[in-house]
Every structure is written in structure tokens, then in C-alpha cells.
Amino acid sequence: MLEQVTKGIKISVETSFQGLRVEHQRTYFAFGYSITIENQSSDTVQLLSRKWNIHDSLNQIEVVEGEGVIGEKPILNPKQVYTYGSYCFLTSPIGAMNGHYNMINFSTTQNFKVHIPTFQLMVPATLN
């Protein structure tokens, strides 16, 4: 599990290979990921939006931005944890993702970024 803390917000990431998918007559490598967001600060915060940079080994980069995560804008009180899962498709068996969440601190009313560490997406046995 990969972890990173930014301004008291801990991000933990776990990934899994979900198999091959065919869409629009193209084959993709499907990867799932689970993100846990833990508020280790003493303030209540809310996740407002996200930005992902999705890289694959063919040097393609896809940027995905939007409000919330999986249709939600979770509010986390101190010590509260929020977990969600999602997925991405790559055109190659090796890739990586990173990005950030835009959040607001309700105590200070300031927006801030929480970094999502770079995590690898790899089909098992690819490097054997």
C-alpha cells in the first residue's frame, strides 16, 4: 500500500489488475484502485474536486478533472476516513497515476491541494 500525507490528510492507495476489456474494437488493460482518505488534522475538510494524470508505457498521458469523486464530495471530520474505488483503462500493460484533490478547510475557509502519490499500474508477471 502506498501512502502520503499532505496538510494532515493521509492518502492510501491500493491497485489491482482487473483483466482485459474490449471496447470499440480495441483491447485495454483494466486496473482498479482503492483510495482511502483519512483526516488526521484537527479541522473538518471537504473534498471538492480531483485531477488525475494517467500515464501508460506508450507515453500517452490522459488528464482527468472533475468535481468530487465517484459522484460525491465527502466531508471528513477529524479522524474520519473515506474510502472509494474506481478504475482506469490503459492501452499498455504498464502505467502509473498521480494527481491531487482540491479540498476546503472549514475552520480557515481556505482551499488547499492534497497530493495523490504516484502509483504503478502493472499486469502481474509483466517484468518476469
C-alpha positions as CSV (number, residue, x, y, z in Angstrom):
1,M,0.0,0.0,0.0
2,L,1.3,3.4,-0.9
3,E,0.7,6.3,1.5
4,Q,1.3,10.1,1.6
5,V,0.2,12.9,4.0
6,T,-0.4,16.5,2.9
7,K,-1.6,19.0,5.5
8,G,-2.9,16.3,7.8
9,I,-4.8,14.4,5.1
10,K,-3.5,10.9,4.5
11,I,-4.0,9.3,1.2
12,S,-3.5,5.5,0.9
13,V,-3.7,3.7,-2.5
14,E,-4.1,0.0,-3.4
15,T,-4.2,-1.2,-7.0
16,S,-5.2,-4.4,-8.8
17,F,-5.2,-5.7,-12.4
18,Q,-8.8,-6.4,-13.5
19,G,-8.1,-8.1,-16.8
20,L,-8.5,-7.2,-20.4
21,R,-11.5,-5.3,-21.7
22,V,-12.6,-4.8,-25.3
23,E,-14.3,-1.5,-26.2
24,H,-14.9,-0.1,-29.6
25,Q,-12.9,-2.9,-31.1
26,R,-9.8,-2.1,-29.0
27,T,-8.3,-4.1,-26.2
28,Y,-7.5,-2.3,-23.0
29,F,-5.8,-3.3,-19.7
30,A,-8.2,-2.6,-16.9
31,F,-6.9,-1.6,-13.5
32,G,-8.8,-1.0,-10.3
33,Y,-7.7,1.2,-7.5
34,S,-8.9,1.9,-4.0
35,I,-8.3,5.2,-2.3
36,T,-8.6,5.8,1.4
37,I,-8.6,9.4,2.6
38,E,-8.0,9.9,6.3
39,N,-8.4,13.2,8.0
40,Q,-5.5,13.3,10.6
41,S,-5.9,17.0,11.1
42,S,-7.9,18.8,13.8
43,D,-10.2,20.5,11.3
44,T,-13.2,19.4,9.2
45,V,-12.4,19.3,5.5
46,Q,-14.3,18.6,2.3
47,L,-13.1,17.1,-1.0
48,L,-14.3,19.4,-3.8
49,S,-12.6,18.1,-6.9
50,R,-9.8,16.0,-8.3
51,K,-7.2,16.0,-11.1
52,W,-5.6,12.8,-12.3
53,N,-2.6,12.3,-14.6
54,I,-2.8,8.8,-16.1
55,H,0.4,7.6,-17.8
56,D,1.0,4.5,-19.8
57,S,4.2,3.0,-21.1
58,L,3.4,4.1,-24.6
59,N,4.0,7.7,-23.4
60,Q,0.4,8.6,-23.6
61,I,-0.9,10.9,-20.8
62,E,-4.6,11.4,-20.1
63,V,-5.7,14.2,-17.7
64,V,-9.0,13.7,-15.9
65,E,-10.5,16.5,-13.9
66,G,-13.9,16.9,-12.3
67,E,-15.9,17.6,-9.2
68,G,-15.8,15.2,-6.2
69,V,-15.0,11.5,-6.5
70,I,-17.5,8.9,-7.8
71,G,-20.3,11.5,-7.7
72,E,-19.6,12.5,-4.1
73,K,-18.0,15.4,-2.3
74,P,-17.2,13.8,1.1
75,I,-16.9,15.9,4.3
76,L,-14.4,14.5,6.7
77,N,-14.4,15.4,10.4
78,P,-11.2,14.9,12.3
79,K,-10.1,11.3,12.5
80,Q,-12.8,10.3,9.9
81,V,-11.9,8.0,7.0
82,Y,-13.5,7.8,3.5
83,T,-12.7,5.0,1.0
84,Y,-13.8,4.6,-2.6
85,G,-12.9,2.5,-5.6
86,S,-12.6,3.3,-9.2
87,Y,-10.8,2.1,-12.3
88,C,-8.9,3.1,-15.5
89,F,-8.1,1.6,-18.8
90,L,-4.6,1.6,-20.3
91,T,-3.5,0.8,-23.8
92,S,-0.4,-0.9,-22.5
93,P,0.3,-3.4,-19.6
94,I,2.3,-0.9,-17.5
95,G,1.4,2.6,-16.4
96,A,1.1,5.0,-13.4
97,M,-1.3,7.5,-12.0
98,N,-0.9,10.6,-9.8
99,G,-2.7,13.8,-9.1
100,H,-4.3,15.8,-6.4
101,Y,-7.6,16.6,-4.6
102,N,-8.8,20.1,-4.1
103,M,-10.2,20.5,-0.6
104,I,-11.5,23.2,1.7
105,N,-10.8,23.5,5.4
106,F,-14.0,24.6,7.1
107,S,-12.2,26.2,10.0
108,T,-10.0,28.5,7.9
109,T,-12.2,28.6,4.8
110,Q,-9.0,28.1,2.7
111,N,-8.8,25.8,-0.3
112,F,-5.8,23.5,-0.4
113,K,-4.4,20.7,-2.5
114,V,-3.8,17.2,-1.2
115,H,-1.3,15.3,-3.3
116,I,-2.0,11.8,-4.5
117,P,1.3,9.8,-4.7
118,T,2.3,8.3,-8.0
119,F,1.2,4.7,-8.0
120,Q,2.1,2.0,-10.5
121,L,-0.3,0.0,-12.6
122,M,1.2,-3.2,-13.9
123,V,-0.1,-6.5,-15.2
124,P,1.3,-9.3,-12.9
125,A,4.3,-11.1,-14.3
126,T,4.9,-8.3,-16.9
127,L,8.5,-7.8,-15.7
128,N,9.3,-11.5,-15.2
